Amino acid sequence: MESLKVEKEMYDAIAQVIQSDDSPVGIDAKKTHIIILQKLLQLEKRLDNMEQQLKAKNT
């Protein structure tokens, strides 16, 4: 799946941000979830803006 590939530089940057030596799985789950939720909220806002633009265009 080509769309799931992440460039090494980006992968390493994300890994460094979420890494945790205190976690048995090696990542900070809370920080990871906060990042994911923030990105989802950003996507939701962008979709809302696009929907509003489409509605305005079609009226």
Protein Blocks (a to p, Z undefined) as FASTA:
>chain_A
ZZlpccfklmmmmmmmmgcfkbmnlpafklmmmmmmmmmmmmmmmmmmmmmmmmmmmZZ
